[in-house]
């Protein structure tokens, strides 16, 4: 097999690993919010333990990228793709870290009675994970336009964050005894809002691969 064919075969393998890593991070986000809803401390502990698997996957992908650079002499466009992949793995790892953070908050909350029914927080999680999955599809398909549209949906998560934040502040104002529980839920929403910002970063990297220009898509309010 000639060198270019070998390069593209190995690159496809790395891209498949990116999808696996993205799926791991997305599931962790959804599981962490499910653990919060159900006060499932065992599930929260498992999410924390599983974060090591995401970290290991990132290092595995990095090693393969380094090997590809060292052995296949990639051209400028190919090198841009590899650099983008390295950055995307960092973003995915951070999304998984936010899920781990939510799981740790679940352990802090323990068996305390819920402050309010969780409606908007699961919506934030669903939206974020949906954006993550589609951003990785855009990466595989080199679809900069799709990436730009996905990044614009970060506003949906930001608006949900604002809504929950205001609601929790009103709980605190009305009853100071709720401050600790409300604060922990604010931490959860902040993690989800930041996870969505990481998806926007992935979308920016997709644009970089396609156009060769690193451009910021929108800007976070936080």
N, C-alpha and C positions, 0 to 999 in steps of 0.2 A: 504493500500500500504506500503510495507516494506521500510525501511529507504533509501537503495541504489536506489530504483526505484524513490522515491521522490526526492532524490538528482539529479538524471539524468534528471528528468522532469523539475526541476527548472533551471538546467544548460542549457537545450535546450531553455527554455524561455528567459534566459539572452542572449544566442547566437543570438536568433531572434532579440532581441533589439539592439545588436551590428550591425546587418545588416541594421536595420532601421536607426541607427545613421550614419552609413557609407554612406547610400544613401542620407541622408540629407546633409552631408558634401560634397559629390561628386557633388550633384546638385548645391550647393552654389558656388563651384568653377566654374562650367560651366556657371552659371547665371551671376557671377561677370564679366567674360570675355565677355559674350554677352552684358552686360550693358556697358562695355568699348567700344566695337565695335559700339554700337548704341547710345552712349552718353545718355543712359537711366538713368537719375538721380533718377526717381521714383523707378525703379527697384533696383538701388544701395541702396537707403534708406531702401527698404524692406529687402534686404539681411542683412543689418546691424541689423535691428530689429529682423530678424529670427535667428540670431546667439544665442539669448537667449534660443531658443528652443533646440538647440544642447547642450548648457551648461546644461539645465535642464535634458536632456536625459542622459548625462554623470552621473549626480548626482543620478538619478534614478537607473541606472545600478550599481553604487557604493553601494547604499543602499541595493540592492538585493544581491550583492556579500557578503557584511558584514553579512547580515541575513543568507546567506547560510553557511558561515564559523561558525557562532554562533550556528546554529540549527542543522546542518547536520554532524558535525565532519568529514570533508573531509580528505581522506588519502593523502599521499605525492603527488602522481600524480595529484589528483584532486585539491589540494591546488595550485600546480604549474599552472594549467589551470586558476584558479580564479585570481591568481596574474598576469598572462599574460593578462587576460581580462581587469583587472584594468589599466594595462599599455596601452593596445590597445585603450581603451576609451580616454585616455589622448592624444594619437597620433591623433585620429580622431578629437577630439575637436580642436587641434592645426591646423589641415588642414582647418577646418571651420573658424578658426581665420584668416588664410591667405586669405581666400575668403572674409571675412569681411574687411581685410586690402585693398584688391584690390577695393572693393566697395567704401571705403573711398577715395582712389586715384581717382576713377571715379568722385566723388563729387568735389575733388580739381581741376580736369581738367575742369569740367563744360562743357561749350559749345565751348571750344577752338577747332580750326580746327585740325583734326588728322595730326600727323607728317608724318605718313607713313601708307600704308595699313597693317592691322594686319593679318599676315599669320602664322608666327612661334609662336606667343604668344598663339593663339587658339590651335595650335598643341601641345604646352606644356601642356595646360589645358586638352586636350583630352587624351594625354598619361598618365598624372598623375591620372586622374579619372579612366581610364581603369585599371591601375596598382592597384589602391585602391580597385576597385571592385573584381579583381582577387585575391588580397592578402587576402581579407575577405573570399572568396571561399576557398582558401588554409587553412585558419584558421578553417573554419567549417569542412573541409575534413581532417584536420590534415596532410596536404601534404607539408612536409618540402622541398621536391625537387622542387615542383612548386613554393614555396615561394622564394627559392634561385634564380630561373630563373627570377622571377618577379623583385626581387631586382636588378639583373644585368641590367635590362632595365632602371635603373636610369641614366645610361650613355646617353641614348637617350635624356632625359630631360636636362642633363648637357650640351650636345653638342648644343642643340637648344638655351640654355641660352648663351653659348659662342658666338654663331652666332649672336643673337640679340644684345648682349652687344657690339660686335665689330661694328656692323652696326650703332648702336645709337651713339657710340663714333665718328664715321666718320661724322655723321650729326653734332655733336657738334663742331668738328674741322673745318668743312667747313663753318658753320654759327652759331656764338655764340648766336644768338637770339633763337636758338632751344634748348638751354641747359636745360631750365626748363621743357619743354615738354618731351625731351629725358630722363631726369633724372626720371621723374614720370613713364615712361614706364620701365625703368631699375628696379624701385621699384616693379613694377608688376611682371616682370620676376623673380626677386629674391624671391618673395612670392611663385611663382609656383615651383621654383627650391627647395625651402625649404619644400613645401608640398610633393614633390616626395621623399625627404629624410625621411619624416615621414612615408611614405609607406614602405620604406626600414626597418625602425624600427619595423613596424608591422610584416614584413616578418621574422625578427630576432626573434620576440616573438613566431611566429609559430614554428620555429626551436626549441626554448626553450621548448615548450609544448611537442613536439615529442621526443626530445633527452635528455632533462633535462640539456642541456648545453647552456649557453648564449654566442653566438659567433657573432662577428661583420661580416656582409656580405659586403665586400668592404669597401670603405671609401669615404666620400664626399670630393670633392676638395675645398669646400668653408667653 
